Amino acid sequence: MDTVALTSEIESALEQLARKLPNDMRADDVPVEFREAMLEHELSLDIQTLLEAQSEFASPRMVNSLSGATGFQPPFVAPMLLREARHRQSSEAAVAWLQKVLNTERAEGIAVETFWGFTPTESKALSDDVQLVPFSSLPPSRQKLALSEPRFDSSPRLAAPVFTWQAPTAALVRPAVIQPYLRNAGDNFQWDKGGAYSALFSDVRLCLVTSGPAAIVRGPGWFQYADPDLESARLGSGTYQTHQEITPLTMDCNSRLDVAQAATLFGQLVKLNAGQKNKARTAMQRLGLACLRRWPADRALELAIALEALLVDSSGENTFKIGLRAALLTASDLESRRRCRAIIEAMYGIRSSLMHSGQTKDICIVRGYGKLQTSEVVSEALRITALVIQRMIRLGAPPDWSILELSSPV
């Protein structure tokens, strides 16, 4: 690479940029950052021409990440060089940055997935390579900066709940190694790690939900390189986010979530066979939806699905079977079992009332305990369902129900 000529060309563009910025920044019709980008592009055309003549750019290059790549061809690199020279206050430093990027073969980074609903006080290992961290503890990135900016006065947010106007409260982080860091655009390259990371984070979030139980809403996720020099070679600061079908209006910061229990539960979940793992996921997903729903009857519908996914092995008498089995799995003394069974039966009554009449009452009758608030019954059923899921995952496989129902608890 002709570093002397490249340094000279960058220096010339940098001087022009310095002269233009004071005047061009006065216009109010275009945001400052956009005007900077426009000027960097305009003044780097000669740098682009010089780069196109270099052997290092004989083939179009791309910067890899977990699940995609961004262009690293002269039209993109030239404005980057001018930007780096401006930030580093040195044309030589900008050329050294380019040489470092071009010579990198293997690079380390992290996959990040954020969420609202729980604010950890410190970082905690949930597995050998997954960390739960406070959002504020994430390393600097363009994505973190964008999410940290208050958005009360920005574009209309009628479709966005209030809690999303503030930064997420926590994040899951997993290390990743990208090799090759750069590749030719025409190479046949397969991305499969991004989906695997997302699936892993999904299981971890479900375990956090079940260890509360807690309402958790998934936020944006992204990949970033650990080395800021390598991260700055990527175009933009993209994030991904899965559509949240059920989103509450507000989110409370859950303080009851047991992170250590979530870590244990995750370790047990990954050991299940495929069939049992899918049933556990279904139950945890429905528990999570119950935590997010506003009305008790809607919560009861979700809890019924969660319990049936794990406790029903034949048709008929679901209320009886699920009430009995939930009591045997989650309680050891007679009074606790009696209470558990009565609450589950009452919860099924709330569900049936909604399904058959389209409405529910604020008060329901719990066998042996008289009249209770419907919201209180469903809240207790929520905790019982979480305990059932935890116990079934711990067992690893369903017990022989016919033996369990006639014997002492397992």
N, C-alpha and C positions, 0 to 999 in steps of 0.2 A: 504494500500500500504506500502511495506517495503521501507520507504524513506531512511533509513540508508544505506542499501545495495545498493540501486539505486544511492545515492550520491557518495558512494565509487567507484562504477563501472564507473560512469561518470568521476570522478576525475582521475582514472587510464587512461581512454581513452584520456582525455584532455592532460595529460602529454605526452602520446605517440604522440598525434597530434602535440604538440608543438615541439617535437624533429624532427618529420618528415617534417614539413612544410618548414624550411629553405632550405633543400636539394632538396626536390621534386619540389619546385617552380622554380628551375632554368631551367627546361626543357621548350623549346619554342614550342614544337609540340602540346601541349594541353593548351588551355586557363586556366588562373589561377583559375577562378571560377569553372571550371570543375574538376580540380585537387583537389581543396578543397572539392568538393562534393564527389569525389571518395574516398578521405581519410576519410571523415566523415562517409561514409557508411562502409568502411573496418574496421575502428576502433570501430564501435558501435555494432558489432555483439554480443558481450557479454552483452551489455545493452539490446539488443533485446531479448536475451534469458531470461534475468531477467524480462523484461516487460511481456513476454508471460506467466510467472508464476503468475502474479498479477490478482486478481479477476476483477479489473477494465477493463481488456482486455479479459475477458472470451468470449465475443461476439465481432465480428468485428465492429468497430465504423467508422462513417463518419462525416465530418464537413459540415453542410448545408450552402447554400447560396441562392440567389434569384431563380436561375434556374438550380441548380445541386448540387453536393456534391463531396468532395475529401476524400480519405482514411485517416483514423487516426488509423491504426493498427500498431503493434510493428515494422514491417520492415520500416515503414515511421517515426514513432515517435522516434525511437532510434537515427537516424542521426539528427533529430530536436533537441533532448535533448543535444547532443554534440555541435551542432551549438549554441544553446542558452547559454550553459555554457561558450563557447568561447567568445561570444559577451558580456555576462554579467560578465565575469571573475569570475564566481562562480558556482560551482556544486550545492550548496544549492539553489541558485537563479533559476537554471534551473529546479530543482525538484519542487520548489514553482510555477514556471510557469506551469508545467504539472498539478499540482493539481488545479490551477485556471481554466485551460482549461476544465478539467474533471468535475468540479463542476458548470460550466456555463450552465444555462438552457435557458436563453433568452438573445439576444444580438442585439444591434443597429448597423446600418451601413448606407451606402449611395449607391444608384445606380448612376453611372456617364455615361454620353454620350457626347463625344467631337465632335467638328466640326471646319472646317476652313471657313473663309469668313468674319468674323466679330470679332473685338476685343473690348469687353466691357471695360470701364474704371473702373467699380466697380460692385459689386454683385447687382443683382436686382431680386426681387420676381416677377415671372410671374404668379403665382397662390398661393394658400394657402400652397402648399408643393413642388413647383418646383422653383428652383433658377437658374438664369443665372449668371455664374461667369467667370472671366478671367481664362484661363487655368493655369496661374501661381499661382492663388489663391487656387487651389485645395489642399486638405491636402496631405501630403506625402504618396506615395505608390510606390510599385515596378513598376506598370504600368506607372505612371507619370514619374518616373525616366527614364524608357526605352524610352518613347516618347520624353523626353526632350534632349536626347543625339543627337548631330548632326550626320547625317549619310551620309555625302558626300563621305567618303572613305570606306564605308562598302560594302556589296555585290552589284553586278550590279543592277541598278535600271532603266533599259531601259523601263520597263512597268509601272513605277511609275512616276507621274508628279512631277515637281520640288518642288511644295509647300509642298508635303508630306515628304520631307526630313527634314523639321523642325517640331517642335511640333505643335499640333492644337492650335488655337487661343482662343477658348472659350469652355465652357462645360455647360451642363444642369445637375443639381444635385437634387435628391429626396431622402428623408430619407426612410429607410426600417427597419423593425424589423423582425428578424429571430428567430422562436421558433418552435421546439427545436433547439438549437445550434448544439448539437451532437445527432445522432440517430444511432440505430443499422442498419447495412448494409442490413439485411433481411426485415426491416420494409417496408410496403407498403406506400410510400410517394408520394404525388402529388405536382409537381411544376407548378404553374400557374402565379405567380407574375411577373416573368421575362418578359413574353410576354406582360403583361398589362403595365409594365413600359416602354417598348420599344415603344408600340403604343402611349402612352401618350407623350413621347419625340418626336415622329414623328409629332404629331399634333402641338406641340409647335414650332418645327423647321419650319413647313409650315407657321405658323403665323408670324414667324420672316422673312421668305422669302417674304411674302406678304406685310409686313410693310416697306420694303425697297423701291421698290423691290430689293432683294439682292441675289447674288449667294452664296449658302451655300453647302458645301460638308461634309457629315457625316463622322466622324472619329471613332476610336475604342471606345467601351464602356466596362464597367466592374462594378462589385460590390466589395466594400471593407468594412471591419468592422471598426467601429470608434476606437475600442480599439486595438492598435498595437499588444498586446499579443495574442488576439484572431485571428487577421489577420495572424500572423506568424504561426499559427497551420494549415493553409491551404497549400496544395501542389501547388507550382507554382504561377504564377501571370497572369492568363488567361484573355484574352479580347475577345470580339466578334465584328464583323463588317459585315454589310450588303454590298453586292456587289454594287458598284456605276456604273451603266451602262454607264452613260455619265459623263465623267470627263474632266474638262478643263486642258489645259497645265499649266496655271498660275492662281493665285487667287489674286484679289485686296482686300485690307482691306477696307470693306465698312464702310463709316462714316455717311451714310444717314439713317441708320436703326433706326427706332423709337421704342425703347424697350417698352416704356409705351403703345404705340399703339398696339404692339404685345400682350402685356398682356391683354389689353381690348378685342382685337380680339379673343384671346383664350377663354376668359370668355364667349364671345358670341357664339363661335363655339360649345362649349360643351352643350349649351342649345338647339341646333337645333335637330329636329327629325332625325331619322336614314337616311331617304332618302335625305333630304337636306344636312345633314352632309357629306354624300358620294359624292354628287355633288360638294360641296365646296372643299372637299379634292382633287377630280379630277382636279378641276380648279387650285387649289394652286400647285398641283404637276406639272401640265403642265407649270404654270408660273415659277416654280423653274427650270424646264428643259430649258425653254426659256432663263433664266438668265445664264445658264451654256453653252449654245450653242454658237459657234463662229460666224457663218455666219447669216446675217440678214434674209435670206429666211427661214433657218431652225428655227429661232426664230419665224418667222411669222406663220409657221405651228403649233408650240406648242401653240402660243397665240390664234389661231383660235379655237383649241380644247378647250382651257380654257374658252373662251367666249361662245362657243356653249353649253358647259356643263351647263351653268347658264342662258343663255338668249334665247335659242331656245325652243319653245314649240310645233312647228309644222314644217313640211317640206316646203321647197321652200323659195326663196328670203332671204337667210341667210345674205348676205352682207347688204341688205337694213335694215332688222330687227335689226341686231346686231349693226350696225352703229347708228341707231336711238335710240335704247334702251340704249346703252352705253352712248350716249350723254345726254339723259334725266336723267340717274342715277348719272352721275358724274359732270355735269355742271349746273349752275343756270342761266347764262345770255346767250343771243342769240349768241354772237360771240364765246363764249367758246364751246357751243353746236355745232356750225357750224364747228369749228376747229376739235373737237373730232370726229364728224361723218366723216369728210373728211379724217382724219388720219386712222380711222378704215377701211374705204373703200379702201384707198391706200394700207394698210397692206394686205387686202384680195387680192388685185391685185398682190402684190408681191408673195403671197402664190400660187395663181393660175398660175402665170408665171412659178414658179418652178415645179408645178405638171404637167403642160401641155407641157412645152417646155424643162424642165430640167435645165433651167438657168434663171438668173435674171440680171438686169442691175444695175449699180451703182446709176443711177438717175431714179426717178419715178415722175409722174405727180400727184399732190394732187389737187383735185378739189377745185378751188377758191384760191389756194395758189401757183400755178405754179410748177416749178421743184424743188424737194428737194432730198437730199441724201437719198438713200434707208436705210442706217444705222440710219439716223436721224429719219425717219418715224417710223421704227420698235422700236427704243428706246422710242419714245413718245407713241407708241401703248402699249409698255410694262408697262409704268406708268399708262396709262388709264385702262388696264386690271387689274392691282393691285387695283385701285380705285373701279372698278366694283365688284371685289370679296369682298372687304371690305364692300361695300354698301349692297350687297346681303346677306352677313352674318349678318349684322346689322339689316336688315329688318326681317330676320328669315324665310321668305317664299317669293316666287315670287309674285310680285304685279299682279293685273289684267292688262295685257299688253294693252288690247283694251281700257281700261279707261285711263291708264297712257299716252298712245300715243295721246290722245285727250284732255289732261288736263295739268295743271301745274305740275312741278316735285313733287314727293312724299317727 
